[in-house]
Amino acid sequence: MSQIELTFPDGSVRSVASGTTGLEIAKGISEGLARKALGVKLGDKVLDLTRPLTESGTIKIITPSNDDPDALMLLRHSCSHVLAEAICDLFPGTKLAYGPAIEKGFYYDLMTPTPIQQSDFERIEKRMKEIIKEDRPFTRCEVSAADGLKRTEGDKYKTDNAQRALAREGSDGTLSFYVTGEPGKNFEDLCAGPHVPSTGKLKNFKVLSMSGAYWHGDQNSDQLTRVYGTCFADKEGLETYLKFLEEAEKRDHRKIGKEMDLYHIEDHSPGMVFWHPKGTKMVNTLKDYIRGKIDRRGYQEVITPEIVNKTLWIKSGHADKYNENMFKTLAGDVEMAVKPMNCPCHIQI
């Protein structure tokens, strides 16, 4: 049997048989570490504890920590699956799109037969707690492309995800599914992974909010519901974050702006601010403050057009790099664009 060389965080190197799992390595260090472990990192890849390791490289056993991005990613990605299962149980007929971990938590985009309301969060959390208490294992199943597409047949979103995964560069022609429990009996979801060993690791979670989302971000496509949540390594981390959100809400500029009668935004002018007298006074005070600062430092002010013929942006190179993100309009037959930045117009001066 071939061997692989693993370099541990302390610099020590061990030779193990190819196919050894992260769990076996953790047990070889201590039973306590194996019980705590969430996953393993080989090189720059985070893997399930039970995945066979077939390449040499640096290795880290990932344990619960609010300071370790790899640990939080594993917890949050896994928790998104528990959220999806809970919603599918409570809203039979739900179609799942995708549910990644993000910087502060996770979300799942889905379509339910009846709309989810904020008032449903309590029973969603209750069902999630039941799944977590069962401490079901996350079981990875790898299947051929044909078998995988058969599993997603009739499911528009998962079929599309499967086809994209198979077309991705580096695909080995297989698809992976994760079951929270026993294959064929418990919840299954198309997913590349990785995940924590079992649902029991996900006790410190919270369903936070929801919003609308479009399939693939295309506003001409299906509108989905995006449910947000978060998960931490311990109760303290979760409580600290929830307290932070509570304090941030008190200081939300959208709430304060309305309460202080500073401004409002109209539906027919999204993202554009209608400054009220008090707000205008505040804006002008800030402008005067900044103007005084830059004037004392020897800067000179100029004013340039907001909308310019697109030929300038072609000449400056902005059109090549930012064309899809530029706001364009027509003046007769001439294509114009709102300036993405000041420098080309300043150069004209």
N, C-alpha and C positions, 0 to 999 in steps of 0.2 A: 504494500500500500504506500502511495506517495506521501511525502511529508510537506508541511508548510511551516514557515517561520513567522512567529507572531512576536511583535515588539510591544511590551507593556508600557504604561505611562512612567514607571520608574526606571525605564531603560533596559530592563531585563528582557532576554529573548528566550522563547521556548519553541521547541519543535514538536508539532502535534500531527496526527494523521489527518490528511485531507478529508473533509466531511465531518470533522468534529464540530459540535454545535457550541454556541456561546454559553448555553446552559451548562454543558459538560465542563467547559473551561471554568465557569464561575464556581461550580461545585468542587472542582479541583483546588480552588483557592480556599473556599470555606462554604459550609452549608448556609451560613447566615447571609453571605453575599448572594448566593443563588436564590434565596427566598426574597431578597430585596430587589433583585435585578429586574429591569424593565425591558432591556434590549442590549444590543451590542453594536459597537461602531468599528468597522474594519476599514481602515483608510478613511475615506470621506463618505462611506456608505453606512447608513443606520439600518440594521437588520433585526428581524425577530430573533429572540433567544434560541428558538428551535431550528433556525435556518442552518444548513450545513455550510461550513466555511471551507472554501476551496482555493483561496488565494493567500499568499503571504502579505504581511503589511503590519501597520500599527493597529493595536486593538485597545478598546476601552469598554469595560462593562458599565452600562448606563444604569444608574440607580436614581431613585426619586430625589429631585433637587429643583427648587424654584430658580436657581442660578444657572442651570444647565439647559441651554436651548434644545439640545437633543432629547432630554428627558421630557421637557414640556411639549415638544412636538409629538412624541410617542403618546403621551397622556391625552393630548387634545385631539389628535387624529382618531384615536381609539374611542374617545368620548363622543365624537361626531357620529360614529356607527351606532352607539347606544342611543343617542338622540333619534337617529333615523329609525331604529327598531321600535322605539317607544311611539313615535308618530305613526308608523305603519300599523301598529297594534291598535291605536286609538282612532285612526282614520283609515279604515280598510279601503284599499284601492289607491293608496298613495303611490305616486311614481317618483323615484329618486333620481336626481341629476348627479351632483357631486358634493362632497363634504370634506374640504381640506382643513388642516390646521393653519392658523394665521398668527400674526405676531402676538396678539393679546388673547387668543382663544381659538375658536373654530366656528364654522357655519356649515349648514347643509341647505342646498337649493333643492326644492322639491315641489311637486304639484299635488295638492290634496283635493279629494272630491268635494269637500266643503271647506270654506276658508278657516284658517287657524286664527284665533283671537288671542290677545294678550291674556285674557282670562283663562285660556287653556294651558298656560305655562305650569300652573300648579299641578294639574293632573299629568302633564308630560313629565315633570320632574318626579312625581310619585312613581310612575311606571319605570323611569330610568333607575330609580333607587331599588326597585324590585329586581331589575335585571342585574344591577351591580351586586346586590346581596346574594344572588345565585352564584356569583363568582364563576361564571362560565368561561372556558378557555377560548381564546381567539385561535381558530384553526385555519391554516392556510391550505388552499387546494389549488394546485396548478393543473390546467387542462389544455388540450390542443385548441387551436383557433376554431376549428369546426365545432367542437364540444362547447367551447365558451360562447360562441355566437348562438348556438342552440339554446343555451341557458338564458340568454338575454332576448330571445325571440319574442316579438310583440311588445317589447319595452323600448320605446323610441330613444330615450336618453341613454340607457345603459348600452344599447346596441351601438349608438354613435360613439360612446366612450370606448367601447371595445374595439371598434374599427380604427379609431384614432390611435389607440395603444399599439395595435398590430402594425400600423403604417409608420409608427415612430422609428427613427433611426436607432439601430441597436436592438430592436425587438427580436426575440428568439422564436417568435411564432407561437408562443403560448400565452395564456391569460391566467391571471390569479384571482381567486375569490376568497373571501374570508367569512368564516362561519363563527358566530358567537355561540359556541356549544358544539353539538354533534351534527356533522354533515347530514343533510337530508331531513333533519328534524327542527333545527333552529334557524334563526335569521341569517341570511346569506347576502353578501354584497360584493359586486365586482370592485376590486381594489388592488393596487400594486403593493400596499402596505408601506411601512411596517406597523406592527401593533404591539401593545403590552401583552404579557402572557395571558391575562384573564380580566374579566370585567371588574373583579373585586379591587383592582388597583385604582379605580376611578371615582372614589368616594367624594372627593372635594371638587364638586362641579356646580355650575349654576347656569340655567337658561336665562339669557339676558334680554334679548330684543328680537325684532324681526323687521324685514323690509321687503320691498319688491325687488326682483332681479329678472334679467332677461337671459334666456338660453344662449350661451356663448356671448353674452353681452350685446346681442343684436336686438335693438328695440323693435325690429320688424318680426322677431321670432316670438316664441312662447313666453308669457310672463309667468314667472315662478315665485314662490315664497321662499325667502332666505331667512332661516332661523339661526340666530347667533347664540353662542354659549361660551363658557370658558371652563378650564379645569386646571387645578394646581396640584403640586406634590403633597401639600398638607393643608390642614384647616386654616392655619395662620396665614399662609400665602393667599388663600381664597378670601378670607375676611379682610385682609389688608387691601386687596384689589377692589373689593366691593365698597369699602369705605372710600377709596380713592374716587370711584365712579360717583358715589353719593356727593362728595365734595365738589367734583367737577361739574355735576349737574347744577349745583347751586350757582356756579360761576359761568354757566353756559351763556355765551354772548347772545345767542338767539333768544333766550329767556330774558336776560337782563335788558337787551335792546327793546323788547316789547314792553317790559315793565316800566322802563324809564322813558318811553315814548321817543326813542332815538331814531328809529327807522322802521320800514316794513318792506316786504318783497311781494310783488304781484305775480300771479300765475302767468300772465301774458308777457312777463319780462323776467324769466327765471335767472337767478343769479345776479340780477341787477338791483341795486339798492335805491330805494326812495328815502332820502334823508329828510327827516322832519327838522323843525327849527332847532331843537336842542341838539340833535345829532349833527346838524350842519355846523353849529357853534363848536362842538367837540372836534370835528374834522378840521375846521379852520384853525383852531387852537393848536392842534398837533402839527399842522402844516407850518404855522408860524414858528413853532418850537424848532422843527427840523430845519426850516429855512434859515433861522438865526444861527444854528450850529454850523451848517455848511458854508454860510456866508463868512463866518469868522475864520474858517479854514481856507478861504481863498477860492472856493469854487464859484463858477458862474452858471447861472441858469439859462436854459434855452427851452423853447417850446416847438415841438415838431408835430406833423400830422399824425392822427390816429389811424387813418386808412390811406394806403399808398398803392400805386400801381404794382402789380405782381412782378413786373420786370425787375424792380429793385431787389425783391427777395430772391429772384433767380440769380441775379448778379452777385448778391451777398452770400449765396449758398444756403440760405435758410429754407428755400422751397425744396431743395433736394433732401434736406435732413428732416424737416418738420412739416412737410406739406399736408399730411393727413391730420395734423393737429392745429393747422392754421384756420382762422375764421375768414372765409372768402365771400365776396359779394360782387355784383356787377354794377358798373356805372355805364349804362347803355350796353355796348358790346365789349367794354374794357373790363378785364378781370382785376379786381382790387382785393386787398387783404388787410385786415387789422394787423398792426405791427406786433410781431411776436416779441420783439425787444427793441430798445432805443438805438443801438449803435449804428445801423445803416443810415438812419435819418440824421444822426449827429455827424456822421462822416460827411454828409452833404454840406453841412455848415462849415 
